[in-house]
């Protein structure tokens, strides 16, 4: 029986990230390779869930483009600048996807709260 992940794959991504950290800490190449493969798989599954058919074409730059267009984010805040050297390390692909997901959920909740008919758009 296939397990359903209605709330997304973030728990799996978190689990395999921890396994990756653990295996690299102990210099275990086999477990590191398995964790990387699992992370790639579940990250793609989450991207499919978040972006639908567009998921296979969405890179970090594509996610940043969506954040700029849909939410008015500042593009430079997701990349290194002269005054902010550490930002690129922080805004990885996974974190950009998760940030987009949270913004989208907040936007839906706000619309539902303000919509007198109670419809979520």
C-alpha positions as CSV (number, residue, x, y, z in Angstrom):
1,X,0.0,0.0,0.0
2,X,1.4,3.4,-1.0
3,X,1.7,5.9,1.8
4,X,0.1,9.3,1.2
5,X,1.9,12.5,2.1
6,X,-0.9,15.0,2.1
7,X,1.1,17.5,4.1
8,X,4.2,17.2,2.0
9,X,7.5,15.5,2.3
10,X,9.3,17.9,4.8
11,X,9.4,15.2,7.5
12,X,11.2,12.9,5.1
13,X,13.5,15.7,3.9
14,X,14.4,16.5,7.5
15,X,14.9,12.9,8.4
16,X,17.3,12.2,5.5
17,X,19.1,15.5,6.2
18,X,19.8,14.3,9.7
19,X,21.0,10.9,8.3
20,X,23.3,12.7,5.9
21,X,24.8,14.8,8.7
22,X,25.3,11.7,10.8
23,X,26.8,9.6,8.0
24,X,29.2,12.4,7.0
25,X,30.2,13.0,10.6
26,X,31.2,9.3,10.9
27,X,32.8,9.2,7.4
28,X,30.4,6.5,6.2
29,X,30.4,6.7,2.4
30,X,27.7,4.1,1.7
31,X,25.2,5.7,4.1
32,X,26.1,9.2,2.8
33,X,25.3,8.1,-0.8
34,X,22.0,6.6,0.3
35,X,21.0,9.7,2.2
36,X,21.9,11.9,-0.8
37,X,19.8,9.7,-3.1
38,X,16.8,9.9,-0.6
39,X,17.1,13.6,-0.3
40,X,17.1,14.1,-4.0
41,X,14.1,11.9,-4.3
42,X,12.0,13.5,-1.6
43,X,13.1,17.0,-2.5
44,X,11.8,16.4,-6.1
45,X,8.6,14.9,-4.7
46,X,8.1,18.1,-2.6
47,X,8.9,20.3,-5.5
48,X,6.3,18.3,-7.6
49,X,3.8,18.9,-4.8
50,X,4.6,22.6,-4.5
51,X,4.9,23.6,-8.1
52,X,3.0,20.9,-10.0
53,X,4.0,20.4,-13.6
54,X,6.5,23.3,-13.4
55,X,8.5,21.4,-10.7
56,X,11.0,19.8,-13.0
57,X,12.0,23.1,-14.5
58,X,12.3,25.1,-11.3
59,X,15.7,25.8,-10.0
60,X,16.7,28.0,-7.0
61,X,16.7,30.9,-9.4
62,X,13.2,29.9,-10.6
63,X,11.9,29.8,-7.1
64,X,13.4,33.2,-6.4
65,X,11.7,34.6,-9.5
66,X,8.4,33.2,-8.2
67,X,9.0,34.8,-4.8
68,X,9.8,38.1,-6.4
69,X,6.7,38.1,-8.7
70,X,4.1,36.6,-6.4
71,X,5.2,38.0,-3.0
72,X,7.3,41.1,-3.9
73,X,10.4,39.7,-2.3
74,X,13.8,41.4,-3.0
75,X,15.9,39.2,-5.3
76,X,19.2,40.3,-3.7
77,X,18.1,39.0,-0.3
78,X,18.4,35.4,-1.6
79,X,22.0,35.8,-2.9
80,X,25.4,37.1,-1.8
81,X,25.9,40.9,-2.0
82,X,28.8,43.1,-1.0
83,X,27.2,43.7,2.4
84,X,25.8,40.3,2.9
85,X,28.3,37.5,2.3
86,X,26.6,34.6,4.1
87,X,23.1,34.8,2.6
88,X,23.7,32.3,-0.2
89,X,24.8,29.6,2.2
90,X,21.5,30.2,4.1
91,X,19.1,30.3,1.2
92,X,19.6,26.9,-0.3
93,X,17.2,25.4,-2.8
94,X,15.3,23.5,0.0
95,X,15.0,26.5,2.2
96,X,13.7,28.6,-0.7
97,X,11.1,25.9,-1.5
98,X,10.0,25.7,2.1
99,X,9.8,29.5,2.4
100,X,7.7,29.7,-0.7
101,X,5.4,27.0,0.7
102,X,4.9,28.8,4.0
103,X,4.2,32.1,2.2
104,X,1.7,30.4,-0.1
105,X,-0.1,28.7,2.9
106,X,-0.2,32.0,4.8
107,X,-1.7,33.7,1.7
108,X,-4.4,31.0,1.4
109,X,-5.2,31.3,5.1
110,X,-5.4,35.1,4.8
111,X,-7.8,34.9,1.8
112,X,-10.0,32.3,3.6
113,X,-10.2,34.6,6.7
114,X,-11.1,37.6,4.6
115,X,-13.4,35.9,2.2
116,X,-17.0,36.3,3.4
117,X,-18.1,33.2,1.4
118,X,-15.4,31.1,3.1
119,X,-13.9,30.0,-0.1
120,X,-10.2,29.3,-0.4
121,X,-8.8,30.6,-3.7
